[in-house]
Amino acid sequence: MRLTLTEEQQELSTMLRHLFADACRPALVRRMKEPDSDGIPAELWSTLAKSGVFGIAVDGRYGGEDAGLFELGLVFAEAGRALCPTAVYDTLLFAVAVQRLASEEQRAGLLPRVVGGELRGTAAISNPSDAGDLRPRLTAERTGGGWSLSGTLMFVGNGNTGGTILVTARTAAFPEPSRVIGVLVDPARQGVEATPLHTFAGDKQTRLELRDYLATDAEVLAGPDGDGLRGDDLVWASNAFVALQCMEMVGGATAVLERTVEYVKVREQFNRPIASFQAAQHHVANMRIAIEGARLAAAQAVWWLGQGDLARRAVAIAKMHASEAYKWTTLNAHQLHGGMGYVRETDLHLWSERAKVTEIKGGTADIAAGWLQRELGLAR
């Protein structure tokens, strides 16, 4: 693994930084948080599609840029810096899952539409509070024309915004063997009840209840042999989601650090900038150390996954570091901003809210520590 970006990767990061800084300003983030917003920023969506962002890690056969997962991680880092609306992340992760889990025919039908910005998506393949738990919450029974799905999914990101939802279900009805399948669910179809969940950060979460939802065979991801999705493929996809989210957290924490440094340079106390006080310098230095450790851990996890490795240990370490670094950075930023840090017009709270959301999404640092313990053979 390279510890520094290549020239091409540096150029990509710079381009993405300018793109998000221009198209995803705090005012847009605020609007997307409003209860009456669908969370889909039309102008930003169009800009990202035209810039090729939705296809950056998609195979060239489907109209993508043919880059790797590491390059997609750079997208998440720069998007995290700008607090990109979560619908963008969910669609990018949907494309990652489809490319790994779907058949060739399904990929050819879905991915070009994602690349072009025509199709939004989200994937609900793991426990929202523990990404290491891949047990399906839905059951699937064979019917004459396909499959009937039933069950409830909690905290499905952007599950009621009209996009396609990739879920998993377990088949257990005779004569079908018990296996795990993926299903492409249309939330507007009969048999689905999507209830918006009110969250403190205003991110679009949904309770998805399926009652005898009918899916055709063409909408089912049954694995390469038709015997169900392979466990390693599901683990890889879930770990990729976590690792990319860690890159997002690093980007967000970096933005907070930069804003804080600029503030302490101009905020004066006792007729001198507070940046000149050693206590403030220590806080900033500790923030930087935490972020750089998280950056290296997240980059390593994404890189190993891009090489085809399941990267269980690397992902657990990245989640632990990134969650703590983002939280630590925002808490210290509020302290260094003083009273101004709690004024909503300063926008610092936007990063603090996202830090808390990403900290618990897929599992907290304590949950990730459990993954690491199991990987090291220290726990079951």
C-alpha positions as CSV (number, residue, x, y, z in Angstrom):
1,M,0.0,0.0,0.0
2,R,1.3,3.5,-0.9
3,L,1.3,6.0,2.0
4,T,1.0,8.9,-0.4
5,L,-1.4,9.6,-3.3
6,T,-0.3,9.2,-6.9
7,E,-0.3,12.3,-9.1
8,E,-3.6,11.2,-10.7
9,Q,-5.2,10.6,-7.3
10,Q,-4.1,14.0,-6.0
11,E,-5.6,15.6,-9.1
12,L,-8.8,13.7,-8.5
13,S,-9.0,14.8,-4.9
14,T,-8.4,18.4,-5.9
15,M,-11.0,18.3,-8.6
16,L,-13.5,16.7,-6.2
17,R,-12.8,19.3,-3.5
18,H,-13.5,22.2,-5.8
19,L,-16.6,20.4,-7.2
20,F,-18.2,19.8,-3.7
21,A,-17.1,23.2,-2.4
22,D,-19.0,24.9,-5.2
23,A,-22.0,22.6,-5.5
24,C,-22.6,21.5,-1.9
25,R,-22.5,24.6,0.3
26,P,-23.9,24.6,3.9
27,A,-27.1,26.3,2.7
28,L,-27.8,23.2,0.6
29,V,-27.1,20.9,3.5
30,R,-29.5,22.9,5.6
31,R,-32.2,22.7,3.0
32,M,-31.8,18.9,2.6
33,K,-32.3,18.5,6.4
34,E,-35.8,20.1,6.4
35,P,-38.7,17.8,7.0
36,D,-40.4,18.7,3.7
37,S,-37.3,17.9,1.7
38,D,-36.8,14.6,-0.1
39,G,-33.1,14.8,0.5
40,I,-32.3,14.7,-3.2
41,P,-30.4,17.9,-4.3
42,A,-31.4,18.0,-8.0
43,E,-28.7,20.5,-9.1
44,L,-25.9,18.7,-7.2
45,W,-27.1,15.3,-8.5
46,S,-26.9,16.5,-12.1
47,T,-23.4,18.0,-11.5
48,L,-22.1,14.7,-10.0
49,A,-23.6,12.7,-12.9
50,K,-22.0,14.9,-15.5
51,S,-18.7,14.9,-13.7
52,G,-18.7,11.0,-13.7
53,V,-18.7,10.7,-9.9
54,F,-21.5,8.1,-9.8
55,G,-19.5,5.9,-12.1
56,I,-16.0,6.4,-10.7
57,A,-15.7,2.8,-9.4
58,V,-18.0,1.3,-12.0
59,D,-16.7,-1.0,-14.7
60,G,-16.2,0.7,-18.0
61,R,-18.5,-1.9,-19.6
62,Y,-21.4,-0.2,-17.9
63,G,-20.3,3.4,-18.7
64,G,-18.2,3.9,-15.6
65,E,-14.8,5.4,-15.1
66,D,-13.2,2.0,-14.3
67,A,-11.3,3.3,-11.3
68,G,-11.0,1.4,-8.1
69,L,-12.5,1.3,-4.6
70,F,-9.7,3.4,-3.3
71,E,-10.6,6.2,-5.7
72,L,-14.2,5.9,-4.6
73,G,-12.8,6.4,-1.1
74,L,-11.4,9.7,-2.2
75,V,-14.9,10.7,-3.3
76,F,-16.3,9.9,0.1
77,A,-13.5,11.9,1.8
78,E,-14.2,15.0,-0.2
79,A,-17.9,14.6,0.0
80,G,-17.6,14.2,3.8
81,R,-15.7,17.4,3.9
82,A,-18.6,19.2,2.3
83,L,-21.3,17.2,4.2
84,C,-22.8,15.8,1.0
85,P,-26.4,14.7,1.4
86,T,-26.7,11.0,2.4
87,A,-28.7,10.1,-0.8
88,V,-25.5,10.5,-2.8
89,Y,-23.6,8.1,-0.5
90,D,-26.4,5.6,-0.5
91,T,-26.5,5.5,-4.3
92,L,-22.7,5.1,-4.6
93,L,-22.9,2.2,-2.1
94,F,-25.8,0.7,-4.0
95,A,-23.6,0.6,-7.1
96,V,-20.8,-1.1,-5.2
97,A,-23.2,-3.8,-3.9
98,V,-24.8,-4.3,-7.4
99,Q,-21.4,-4.7,-9.0
100,R,-20.4,-7.3,-6.4
101,L,-23.6,-9.2,-5.9
102,A,-25.7,-9.0,-9.1
103,S,-25.7,-11.0,-12.2
104,E,-24.2,-9.7,-15.5
105,E,-27.6,-9.0,-16.9
106,Q,-28.7,-7.1,-13.8
107,R,-25.5,-5.1,-13.7
108,A,-26.0,-4.2,-17.3
109,G,-29.5,-3.0,-16.6
110,L,-28.8,-1.1,-13.4
111,L,-25.3,0.4,-13.4
112,P,-25.5,2.5,-16.6
113,R,-28.6,4.2,-15.1
114,V,-26.8,4.9,-11.8
115,V,-23.8,6.3,-13.7
116,G,-26.0,8.6,-15.7
117,G,-27.8,9.8,-12.5
118,E,-31.1,8.3,-13.6
119,L,-31.4,5.7,-10.9
120,R,-31.1,6.3,-7.1
121,G,-30.6,3.4,-4.8
122,T,-29.8,2.3,-1.3
123,A,-28.7,-1.1,0.1
124,A,-29.9,-2.6,3.4
125,I,-27.9,-5.8,3.7
126,S,-26.7,-5.6,7.3
127,N,-27.9,-4.7,10.8
128,P,-27.9,-0.8,10.9
129,S,-26.5,-1.0,14.5
130,D,-23.9,-3.7,13.7
131,A,-22.5,-4.0,10.2
132,G,-21.0,-7.4,11.1
133,D,-24.5,-8.9,11.5
134,L,-25.6,-10.0,8.1
135,R,-28.5,-12.1,9.1
136,P,-31.5,-11.2,6.8
137,R,-34.5,-9.6,8.5
138,L,-36.8,-10.6,5.6
139,T,-38.2,-14.0,4.6
140,A,-38.8,-15.0,1.0
141,E,-41.3,-17.7,-0.2
142,R,-41.6,-19.0,-3.8
143,T,-44.7,-18.0,-5.6
144,G,-45.9,-18.9,-9.1
145,G,-44.5,-15.7,-10.6
146,G,-41.5,-15.1,-8.4
147,W,-41.0,-14.4,-4.7
148,S,-43.1,-13.1,-1.8
149,L,-41.2,-11.1,0.8
150,S,-42.3,-10.2,4.3
151,G,-40.6,-8.6,7.3
152,T,-39.4,-5.2,8.7
153,L,-36.3,-3.3,8.1
154,M,-35.3,-0.4,10.4
155,F,-33.2,2.7,9.5
156,V,-33.0,2.2,5.8
157,G,-31.2,5.2,4.4
158,N,-33.3,7.2,1.9
159,G,-35.7,4.3,1.7
160,N,-38.7,6.4,0.8
161,T,-37.2,8.7,-1.9
162,G,-38.3,6.7,-4.9
163,G,-35.1,4.8,-5.5
164,T,-34.4,1.1,-5.7
165,I,-33.6,-0.7,-2.5
166,L,-31.4,-3.8,-2.4
167,V,-32.3,-6.0,0.5
168,T,-31.5,-9.6,1.6
169,A,-33.9,-12.3,2.5
170,R,-33.7,-15.9,3.7
171,T,-35.7,-18.6,1.9
172,A,-37.0,-21.3,4.2
173,A,-40.1,-22.7,2.6
174,F,-40.2,-26.3,1.3
175,P,-39.1,-27.3,-1.3
176,E,-36.7,-24.4,-1.5
177,P,-33.4,-24.9,0.3
178,S,-32.5,-22.3,3.0
179,R,-30.3,-19.7,1.4
180,V,-29.8,-15.9,1.3
181,I,-30.9,-14.0,-1.7
182,G,-30.8,-10.4,-2.7
183,V,-33.9,-8.6,-3.9
184,L,-34.3,-5.3,-5.7
185,V,-37.3,-3.6,-4.0
186,D,-39.4,-0.8,-5.5
187,P,-40.8,1.2,-2.5
188,A,-43.7,2.5,-4.6
189,R,-45.1,-0.9,-5.3
190,Q,-47.9,-2.6,-3.5
191,G,-46.8,-4.6,-0.4
192,V,-44.3,-1.9,0.9
193,E,-45.0,0.6,3.7
194,A,-42.2,3.1,4.0
195,T,-42.4,5.2,7.1
196,P,-40.0,8.2,7.6
197,L,-38.2,8.2,10.9
198,H,-37.5,11.5,12.6
199,T,-33.8,11.8,13.5
200,F,-32.0,14.6,15.3
201,A,-29.7,15.2,12.4
202,G,-32.4,15.4,9.8
203,D,-30.9,12.6,7.7
204,K,-33.5,10.6,5.8
205,Q,-34.1,7.3,7.5
206,T,-37.0,4.9,6.9
207,R,-38.8,2.1,8.5
208,L,-39.6,-0.4,5.7
209,E,-42.3,-3.0,6.2
210,L,-43.0,-5.6,3.6
211,R,-46.1,-7.7,3.6
212,D,-46.4,-10.3,0.8
213,Y,-44.3,-8.1,-1.5
214,L,-44.1,-9.7,-4.9
215,A,-40.7,-9.7,-6.7
216,T,-40.0,-11.2,-10.1
217,D,-37.1,-13.6,-10.7
218,A,-35.4,-10.8,-12.7
219,E,-35.3,-8.7,-9.5
220,V,-33.7,-11.5,-7.4
221,L,-29.9,-11.7,-6.9
222,A,-29.4,-15.4,-6.4
223,G,-25.6,-15.7,-6.6
224,P,-23.3,-16.9,-9.4
225,D,-24.6,-20.5,-9.1
226,G,-28.2,-19.7,-8.3
227,D,-27.7,-21.2,-4.8
228,G,-27.9,-17.9,-3.0
229,L,-25.5,-15.1,-2.3
230,R,-22.1,-16.1,-1.0
231,G,-21.2,-15.2,2.5
232,D,-17.9,-13.7,1.6
233,D,-19.5,-11.5,-1.0
234,L,-21.9,-10.1,1.6
235,V,-19.1,-9.6,4.1
236,W,-17.0,-7.8,1.5
237,A,-19.9,-5.5,0.5
238,S,-20.7,-4.7,4.1
239,N,-17.1,-4.0,5.0
240,A,-16.7,-1.8,1.9
241,F,-19.7,0.2,3.1
242,V,-18.0,0.7,6.5
243,A,-14.6,1.5,5.1
244,L,-16.0,4.1,2.7
245,Q,-18.0,5.7,5.5
246,C,-14.7,5.9,7.5
247,M,-13.3,7.9,4.6
248,E,-16.3,10.2,4.8
249,M,-15.7,10.7,8.5
250,V,-12.1,11.6,7.9
251,G,-13.1,14.2,5.4
252,G,-15.7,15.7,7.7
253,A,-13.2,15.8,10.6
254,T,-10.6,17.5,8.4
255,A,-13.1,20.2,7.4
256,V,-13.8,20.9,11.1
257,L,-10.1,21.1,11.9
258,E,-9.6,23.6,9.1
259,R,-12.5,25.8,10.2
260,T,-11.2,25.7,13.8
261,V,-7.7,26.7,12.8
262,E,-9.0,29.7,10.9
263,Y,-11.2,30.7,13.8
264,V,-8.5,30.6,16.5
265,K,-6.2,32.7,14.3
266,V,-8.7,35.6,14.2
267,R,-10.5,35.2,17.6
268,E,-8.7,37.4,20.2
269,Q,-8.6,37.1,23.9
270,F,-6.5,39.5,26.1
271,N,-5.6,41.4,22.9
272,R,-4.0,38.4,21.2
273,P,-5.3,35.6,19.0
274,I,-6.2,32.5,21.0
275,A,-4.1,30.5,18.5
276,S,-1.1,31.9,20.4
277,F,-2.1,30.2,23.6
278,Q,-0.4,26.9,24.2
279,A,-3.6,25.2,25.5
280,A,-5.3,26.0,22.2
281,Q,-2.3,24.7,20.2
282,H,-2.4,21.4,22.2
283,H,-6.0,20.9,21.3
284,V,-5.4,21.6,17.6
285,A,-2.4,19.3,17.6
286,N,-4.3,16.4,19.3
287,M,-7.2,16.9,16.7
288,R,-4.7,16.6,13.9
289,I,-3.0,13.5,15.3
290,A,-6.4,11.8,15.7
291,I,-7.4,12.6,12.2
292,E,-4.2,11.5,10.6
293,G,-4.4,8.2,12.4
294,A,-7.9,7.7,11.2
295,R,-7.0,8.7,7.7
296,L,-4.3,6.1,7.5
297,A,-6.5,3.4,9.0
298,A,-9.4,4.2,6.7
299,A,-7.2,4.4,3.6
300,Q,-5.6,1.0,4.4
301,A,-9.1,-0.6,4.8
302,V,-10.3,0.7,1.5
303,W,-7.1,-0.3,-0.2
304,W,-7.2,-3.9,1.0
305,L,-10.9,-4.2,0.0
306,G,-10.0,-2.9,-3.4
307,Q,-7.5,-5.7,-3.7
308,G,-10.3,-8.2,-3.1
309,D,-9.5,-8.9,0.6
310,L,-12.3,-9.1,3.1
311,A,-10.1,-6.8,5.4
312,R,-12.0,-7.6,8.5
313,R,-9.2,-6.5,10.8
314,A,-8.5,-3.3,8.9
315,V,-12.1,-2.3,8.7
316,A,-12.6,-2.8,12.5
317,I,-9.6,-0.7,13.2
318,A,-10.6,2.0,10.7
319,K,-14.1,2.2,12.3
320,M,-12.7,2.5,15.8
321,H,-10.3,5.3,14.8
322,A,-12.6,7.2,12.5
323,S,-15.6,7.3,14.9
324,E,-13.5,8.5,17.8
325,A,-11.5,11.0,15.7
326,Y,-14.6,12.7,14.2
327,K,-16.3,12.9,17.6
328,W,-13.2,14.1,19.3
329,T,-12.5,16.8,16.6
330,T,-16.1,18.2,16.8
331,L,-16.1,18.3,20.6
332,N,-12.8,20.2,20.7
333,A,-13.9,22.5,17.9
334,H,-16.9,23.6,19.9
335,Q,-14.7,24.2,22.9
336,L,-12.2,26.3,20.9
337,H,-15.0,28.3,19.3
338,G,-16.4,29.1,22.7
339,G,-20.0,30.4,22.7
340,M,-19.9,30.9,18.9
341,G,-19.5,27.2,18.5
342,Y,-23.1,26.8,19.7
343,V,-24.6,29.4,17.5
344,R,-26.4,27.6,14.6
345,E,-25.5,30.3,12.1
346,T,-21.8,29.3,12.3
347,D,-22.7,25.8,10.8
348,L,-20.3,23.9,13.1
349,H,-23.3,21.9,14.4
350,L,-23.8,20.5,11.0
351,W,-20.6,18.5,11.2
352,S,-21.2,17.6,14.8
353,E,-24.6,16.1,13.9
354,R,-23.1,14.1,11.0
355,A,-20.3,13.0,13.3
356,K,-22.8,11.4,15.7
357,V,-24.8,9.8,12.9
358,T,-21.7,8.2,11.3
359,E,-20.4,7.2,14.7
360,I,-23.4,4.9,15.4
361,K,-24.2,3.9,11.9
362,G,-23.2,0.3,11.3
363,G,-21.9,0.2,14.9
364,T,-20.0,2.3,17.4
365,A,-16.3,1.9,18.2
366,D,-17.3,-0.6,20.9
367,I,-19.1,-2.7,18.3
368,A,-16.1,-2.5,16.0
369,A,-13.9,-3.6,18.8
370,G,-16.0,-6.7,19.0
371,W,-15.4,-7.4,15.3
372,L,-11.6,-7.1,16.0
373,Q,-11.9,-9.4,19.0
374,R,-13.6,-12.1,17.0
375,E,-11.1,-11.7,14.1
376,L,-8.2,-12.2,16.6
377,G,-9.9,-15.2,18.2
378,L,-10.4,-13.4,21.5
379,A,-14.2,-13.7,21.4
380,R,-17.0,-15.6,19.7
